[in-house]
Amino acid sequence: MGLLDAPQNLTPMMPPDRLKVGIVDQREQFAALTSNTPVNQAARDAFIDSKLLIAHTHPSVDLAARDLAVASVRKSLAGPSRPTRPVPGGVGYGMFYTPAYKTAWGQGTAICFDIVCPTPPGGNVNTWLYLTATNRSTMGVEALISYNGQNDTHFLVFDWARTAADHWQTDIPLSGLANYLRSESAHGHPYQVMTVWNMTFVASPVTWRNQVLLYNNAGNTWDLVYQYDYPATDAQQKSGFVGSWAPIVETFQSSYNQTNPMGALEIMLSSADASGNWGVGRS
């Protein structure tokens, strides 16, 4: 465990008590917790096939663009889709970046947001449901909340920069992450949230870095829970469909009734220019 530096001038647009606090390396602890979590291959397959369905049914583009989006996702996954049970339902709620905005950054891009993640999800949720987002980079990461019915909720990290066999890097039951959950009020109601800071940036002239940090409410720190360095070009980071979704709710059922409120609060996007200087985020 040790203090680390965030990318230069990058400060999440969050309440004052969570600004400019220290960053603590907790990667070893999170890797140990992940190693003790049984792999749910069905849930992993469903997540991947859901991404293909999202590309195939994107409401804002024509059929030709959807075909290109599907091909882009398959290329990033380095393999074809697989049939899963149940068939994914796509995006139940959320936002997508416009094509121009998706590429409107230089040497880095980051998203910081509160995931509203009730436990249990409530209502008639009886299979998978994902709360996730990307930071616009094609080879970035997704740090997400995964539901499987009412009593199986996990925090996951999916890294698009890794090979197909290594995309999944973090898998921890939410019940073991109490320090990262808190109650946040919005519109007169309290919600359970987890604050995630997900970034992709140039670490050296030939290296890009993916990082995931969680806000530790008990320690008043940003905890680095995942990091991966890899070679990539600017074009690779800004081409294709992957990285086009902002906070979304990925659904797998034909209908939902009486679920607890879920989604995202306090969303902030920030980017570094062509010289690596980070600008003020937007929420």
C-alpha positions in Angstrom: 0.0 0.0 0.0 1.3 3.4 -0.9 0.4 6.9 -2.1 0.2 7.5 -5.8 -0.1 10.5 -8.1 -3.1 10.9 -10.4 -2.5 12.2 -13.9 -1.5 15.9 -13.9 -4.2 18.4 -13.1 -7.0 15.8 -13.1 -9.5 16.4 -10.3 -12.9 14.8 -10.2 -15.8 17.2 -10.1 -17.2 15.9 -6.9 -18.3 17.5 -3.5 -15.5 19.4 -1.7 -14.9 16.7 0.9 -13.9 14.3 -1.9 -11.6 16.7 -3.8 -7.9 16.3 -4.0 -7.6 13.5 -1.4 -4.8 11.0 -1.5 -4.7 8.0 -3.8 -3.8 4.7 -2.2 -2.7 1.6 -4.1 -5.1 -1.3 -3.2 -4.5 -3.4 -6.3 -3.0 -6.3 -4.4 -6.0 -6.4 -2.0 -8.5 -6.4 -4.8 -6.6 -9.0 -6.8 -6.7 -11.3 -3.7 -10.4 -10.8 -3.2 -11.0 -11.5 -6.9 -9.0 -14.8 -6.7 -11.3 -16.0 -4.0 -14.5 -15.3 -6.0 -15.8 -18.2 -8.1 -16.0 -17.5 -11.8 -19.5 -17.1 -13.2 -18.9 -17.9 -16.9 -22.6 -17.6 -17.9 -22.6 -14.0 -16.5 -19.4 -13.2 -18.4 -20.8 -14.6 -21.7 -24.0 -12.6 -21.2 -22.1 -9.4 -20.7 -20.2 -9.9 -24.0 -23.2 -10.8 -26.0 -25.1 -7.9 -24.6 -22.5 -5.5 -26.1 -23.0 -7.1 -29.5 -26.8 -6.6 -29.1 -26.3 -3.0 -28.1 -24.3 -2.4 -31.3 -26.9 -4.3 -33.4 -29.9 -2.3 -32.0 -28.3 1.2 -31.5 -31.3 3.6 -31.9 -29.4 6.6 -33.2 -27.7 5.1 -36.3 -28.8 3.4 -39.6 -28.5 -0.2 -40.4 -25.2 0.1 -42.2 -23.7 1.9 -39.2 -25.1 -0.8 -36.9 -23.3 -3.5 -39.0 -20.0 -1.6 -38.6 -20.6 -1.2 -34.9 -21.1 -5.0 -34.5 -18.0 -5.7 -36.5 -16.1 -3.2 -34.3 -17.2 -4.9 -31.1 -16.4 -8.4 -32.4 -12.9 -7.1 -33.4 -12.3 -5.7 -29.9 -13.5 -9.0 -28.3 -11.2 -11.0 -30.6 -13.9 -13.6 -31.2 -17.5 -14.2 -32.3 -20.6 -14.0 -30.2 -22.0 -17.0 -28.4 -25.6 -17.9 -27.6 -26.5 -17.3 -24.0 -29.4 -17.8 -21.7 -31.3 -15.6 -21.4 -31.0 -13.5 -24.5 -29.8 -10.0 -23.6 -32.4 -7.2 -23.8 -30.0 -4.3 -24.7 -30.1 -0.9 -23.0 -33.0 -0.3 -20.7 -31.9 3.3 -19.9 -28.8 5.5 -20.4 -26.9 7.7 -22.7 -24.5 7.4 -25.7 -21.7 9.8 -26.7 -22.2 11.4 -30.1 -19.5 10.4 -32.7 -17.8 13.8 -32.5 -17.8 13.9 -28.7 -16.5 10.4 -28.4 -13.2 11.4 -30.1 -13.0 15.0 -28.7 -10.0 14.4 -26.5 -6.2 14.2 -26.8 -3.9 12.2 -24.6 -6.4 11.1 -21.9 -10.1 10.7 -21.0 -11.8 10.0 -17.7 -15.3 9.5 -16.3 -16.1 9.9 -12.6 -19.6 9.1 -11.4 -21.7 7.8 -8.6 -23.3 4.4 -9.5 -26.7 4.2 -7.8 -26.6 0.5 -6.9 -29.4 -0.7 -4.5 -29.0 -4.0 -2.8 -31.1 -5.9 -3.6 -32.3 -4.6 -7.0 -35.9 -5.3 -6.0 -38.9 -5.8 -8.2 -38.9 -8.8 -10.6 -35.2 -8.8 -11.4 -34.4 -12.5 -11.8 -31.3 -12.6 -14.0 -28.4 -10.4 -15.0 -28.5 -6.6 -15.0 -25.5 -4.3 -15.4 -24.8 -0.7 -14.4 -21.8 0.4 -16.4 -20.2 3.2 -18.5 -17.1 3.9 -20.7 -14.8 6.9 -20.7 -14.9 7.2 -24.5 -11.7 5.3 -25.2 -11.9 2.2 -27.4 -9.3 0.3 -25.4 -10.4 1.5 -21.9 -12.1 -0.3 -19.1 -15.6 -0.7 -17.7 -15.9 -0.7 -13.9 -19.5 -1.9 -13.3 -22.1 -3.3 -10.9 -23.5 -6.7 -11.9 -26.7 -8.1 -10.6 -27.9 -11.7 -11.0 -31.3 -11.9 -9.4 -31.8 -10.5 -6.0 -28.9 -11.9 -3.9 -25.9 -11.9 -6.3 -24.4 -8.5 -6.7 -20.7 -7.9 -7.8 -18.3 -5.2 -8.6 -16.5 -6.1 -11.9 -13.7 -4.6 -14.1 -13.7 -5.5 -17.8 -10.6 -4.3 -19.7 -11.1 -3.9 -23.5 -7.3 -3.5 -24.0 -6.5 -7.1 -22.9 -6.8 -10.3 -24.9 -10.1 -12.2 -25.0 -8.9 -14.6 -22.3 -8.0 -11.8 -19.9 -10.7 -9.2 -20.4 -12.1 -9.9 -16.9 -9.8 -8.6 -14.2 -11.8 -7.9 -11.0 -14.8 -9.7 -9.6 -15.8 -9.0 -5.9 -19.1 -9.4 -4.2 -20.5 -6.0 -3.2 -21.1 -7.3 0.3 -17.3 -7.2 0.8 -16.9 -3.6 -0.3 -18.7 -1.8 2.5 -16.1 1.0 2.7 -16.9 2.0 -0.9 -20.7 2.3 -0.4 -22.5 5.3 1.1 -25.9 6.9 1.1 -26.3 10.0 -1.2 -29.4 12.1 -1.3 -31.0 13.3 -4.6 -34.4 14.8 -5.2 -35.3 14.3 -1.6 -34.5 10.6 -1.5 -31.4 8.6 -0.2 -29.7 6.2 -2.5 -26.8 3.7 -2.0 -24.0 4.7 -4.3 -20.4 3.7 -5.2 -18.1 6.4 -6.7 -16.0 5.2 -9.6 -13.2 7.0 -11.4 -12.3 5.3 -14.6 -9.5 6.8 -16.9 -7.4 6.0 -19.9 -4.3 8.2 -20.7 -0.9 8.3 -22.2 1.7 7.1 -19.7 4.8 7.3 -21.9 5.4 8.0 -25.6 4.7 4.4 -26.5 2.4 3.3 -23.6 -1.2 3.9 -22.6 -2.6 3.2 -19.1 -6.0 2.1 -17.9 -6.9 2.8 -14.3 -9.9 2.3 -12.0 -10.2 4.0 -8.7 -13.0 3.8 -6.1 -13.7 6.4 -3.5 -13.1 5.0 0.0 -15.6 6.6 2.4 -13.9 5.3 5.5 -10.4 6.4 4.6 -11.3 9.6 2.6 -9.1 8.4 -0.2 -9.2 7.4 -3.8 -8.2 3.7 -3.9 -6.4 2.4 -7.0 -8.0 -1.0 -7.5 -6.9 -1.8 -11.1 -4.2 -0.6 -13.6 -2.9 -1.9 -16.9 -0.3 -0.5 -19.3 -0.2 -1.5 -23.0 0.9 -0.2 -26.4 -1.7 1.6 -28.6 -2.0 4.3 -31.1 -4.3 7.4 -30.9 -6.3 6.0 -33.8 -6.8 2.7 -32.0 -8.2 4.6 -29.0 -10.7 6.6 -31.0 -12.0 4.3 -33.6 -15.0 1.9 -33.6 -18.1 1.5 -31.5 -16.5 0.4 -28.2 -16.3 3.3 -25.8 -19.5 5.0 -27.1 -21.7 4.4 -24.2 -22.0 6.8 -21.2 -23.7 5.5 -18.0 -26.3 2.9 -19.0 -28.4 0.1 -17.5 -28.0 -3.1 -19.5 -31.1 -5.2 -19.3 -31.9 -8.9 -20.0 -35.6 -9.2 -19.3 -38.5 -8.3 -21.5 -40.1 -6.2 -18.7 -39.3 -4.9 -15.2 -41.7 -4.1 -12.4 -41.1 -2.3 -9.1 -37.3 -2.3 -9.2 -35.5 0.0 -6.8 -34.1 3.2 -8.4 -30.7 2.6 -10.0 -28.4 4.4 -12.5 -25.9 7.2 -12.0 -25.5 10.5 -10.1 -22.8 13.3 -10.2 -21.4 12.3 -13.6 -18.2 14.1 -14.6 -16.2 13.7 -17.9 -12.7 15.1 -18.2 -10.1 15.0 -20.9 -6.4 15.8 -21.6 -5.4 17.8 -24.7 -2.8 16.9 -27.2 -0.1 18.0 -24.8 -1.4 16.0 -21.9 -2.9 18.9 -20.0 -6.2 17.9 -18.2 -9.1 20.3 -18.5 -12.1 21.0 -16.3 -14.6 18.2 -16.2 -18.3 18.5 -17.2 -21.2 17.0 -15.3 
